[in-house]
Each structure stands twice: as C-alpha cells, then as structure tokens.
Amino acid sequence: MKRYILLIAIIFSISYLRAQEQDLVQYVNTLQGSHNTFEFSHGRCSPMVGIPMGMNFWAPEGYPYNLDTIYGFGSRGGFSFVPMVGKLTTNGKRYGAAFNPNKVIAKPHYYKVTFEDGISTEITSTDRCGYFKLEYPRSNQSFLVIKGNASNLKIDSEKRTITSNGRNYFVAQFDQPFVTSGNIVGNQGSGVYVEFKKGAKVQFKVSTSRISLEQAQITFDREIGPFSFNEVKDASFKKWNELLNMIVVEGGTLEQKKTFYSCLFRANTRPSKLYEIDRDGNPHFYYNGKVHEGKYHSHPTFWDNFRSQLPLQNIINTEGQKEYLKSLEMSKPLTGWLPNGMIGNHAISVFADAWAKGIRTFNPDSALSYYYHEVTHSRLDESNGYFIEHQRVSADLDTLTISPWDSFHILKIQPR
C-alpha cells in the first residue's frame, strides 16, 4: 500500500519577502473538531474567528453539540447576539436558527452562514473587537436580540449604540437606525432587542473590555472604529497568513495539508491576550476584582500541550513567547500558584523548554522557587492550613511517571 510522506520544512526567518508567501489560509477549516455529541465525542472545538492569540474569538453558539442549529454569536463574556426574523420570541426552544453546515464558510479571519430563515451573517475580528454584517430577508420583521443582563444594557437609538456597563463591558455601534427597541425577559434569561426595517443590511462593530466601559470605547476607537469590514477582514487574513507561512509543507495529499494547517491554526489561538491598552498606550488587565499593570495572558491547562503546542510556539512565535513567559511568571504572585494540568506541575517544563531555546525573559530563580512551592504544598490541603514539608508523590501510576518528567526539567534551567 502506497504511503504518503508529509515533508515539513520550517522557515525560521521572519525577514522573508511578502512575494514569497503562499496563501495558506485557504487550507484552514475551523470546523475541524466541531463534530461532537453527548453520546460520543469527536472533538470539542468551535469555528472561531479572531487573530493569533487574540483576546476575543467570536463563534456561533451551539457547537459542538448541535450540528444544524445556531443559538447566537458570542465571545469571551456573558453576552451574545441573536439575529431573528418574524415574531420576536425569547423561548429557548425557538432561539436557535437552523442552517446547513455544508454551506458555511469557516476561516480564521472570516465566518459566514446563511440560515434557513434567510438571514445572512458574516463576522471578522481584531484583537478585542468583532465586526458583523447581517442581511435580513424582505418578507419578515428583522430583529437582533442581545442576550445578557438587561439591567446593564443600554440602548441609545439616537446614537445607534448598545452598551453594557456590567463586568462584561462592551460598546456596539450600528450603521442602521432602530425601528423599535426594548427589554426582554424569557426562560433563557434577560436581554434587549432592536428592530430594523424589513430586508435591512446591517453592519455593527463591537468592542469589549473587562476593565471599564470607557476602556471598551478606547479600544473601539483604536482597533475598529475607523475601519471598514473588508479592511478588518484583510488585516486579519494577513496576520494569519504570515503566521501559517512560518511552516511551509511540501508533499502529502490535499487533505493532509488541510488537516495540518487547520491544526496549526488551532495551536495559535491560545494562550490568548487578556490585557488591554489604555489611552496612553499602557497595558492593563483585570484579575480578581482589581486592575493591574502589565501584559497578562490566559494560561491553558497544561495537559499534553506543555510538550507539544507550547514548545512549538517557542520555535515559531519567539517574540510572543517572551511576553507569555513573563505572564506565566506573573501568575504565581497573582494567584498563589502556577497553572497546572490534571496531574503534575508542568509549568516548570514550559519554562525549561523556553530557556533551552534561548527565551530568557523570566527569572530562573523565581521559576525554580515557584516549582519547589508546587511540589511541597497541596492546593487542597493548604486551603485547610496544612503544609507538607517533603515532596508530595502520589501512588497514582500516571503521577509517578509524570513527576520525573517535571523534575528532570529543573536541570535545564540555570539560575543566575
């Protein structure tokens, strides 16, 4: 049986010419991994739109458990946008709209779906903002429901804006007037709605913040305010294509190439930025009820990615990893612990792999002392005031095989 060998050539230089780039975004299918049911898991991924390591990735709600119904579009934060036609309803069973999954365009920089009720929805994104295009059929009333805490949502019909002043702050600016608007309360929670004229073609931009409504507006003005849909879409495409061109694949089948670049896309969605840039250009982030200075990232659960995805990032995304390693080091003073996986203390291997590859923006003495704290304390027991003086080793077989892996990486870090 003929075997196809996939030959991978990694291009490390960032100084390549634009003319040398191939269109590799064409091979990415963000639907990969989204086929899942409660009975058997085929993957737990959503077709997300964003930019590499962005704060927000916008996705249809319903994946991975519903393959033919979408219940709205959302991102990080407790709100989502639900386009509707016909009679306005907040009944959970009728919130969703049916669609044909084979007629979806799902790319890293762009998502488009046309529902069976005739509504067309397109999405593109920046780091912290989303850009939507809605086209409604002429035959029915046209609504947009914003699911969220209605007490925090404010509609300004004169300015054509909707804002949220809760912990999940956002500013949404529309290009079409509202015919009617109001609050809704249903068995699926509260929110607000706006109505457009029949057959309306609506564009709206939304900026989010965990810090304040003022910060959401600052981000809006900087990232998305002056730009058109196609400008944002093209800029997002460029960022993804430059990243994907860091690894150029030769040989193999078309399907293998699609699988490879779809996985490479997924490997560059996390760890995402959690910081925001203020009016003076300074980074801040919200954590545990306070606003802190600096650049902070989400920390993925270190479950196998500590020996796959993150070491890959140390090769193809050196500058980004310099920032992330500082964030990882920052997590111990913030939370009292380093992020960990199901078992073991894998943050030390993340530090060590970066150190071995020349990424040394963190303090190795701090990394080693933090690891010592991890293996001499129990997160569960310490909450009850119990201190373990000697290294904690479980009799669990998985832990017995993983703990030496973590401890081995101590030898790779040389303290200053």
Buried (B, 14 or more C-beta within 10 A) or exposed (E): EEEEEEEEEEEEEEEBEEEEBEEBBEBBBBBBBBBBEEEEEEBEBBBBBBBBBBBBBBBBBBBBEBBEBBBBBBBBBBBBBBBBBEEBBBEEEEBBBEBEBEEBBBBBBBBBBBBEBBBBBBBBBBBBBBBBBBBBBEEBBBBBBBBBBBEBBEBEBEEBBBBBBBBBBBBBBBEBEBBEBEEBEBEBBBBBBBBBBBEBEBBBBBBBBBBBBEBBBBBBEBBBBEBEBEEBBBBBBBBBBBBBBBBBBEEBEEEBBBBBBBBBBBBBBBBBBBBBBBEEEEBBBBBEEEBBEBBBBBBBEBEEBBEEBBBBBBBBBBEBBBBBBBBBBBBBEBEEBBBBBEBBBBBBBBBBBBBBEEBBEBBBEBBBEBBBBBBEBBEEEBEEEEEEEEEBEEEEEEBEEBBEBBBEBBEBBEEE
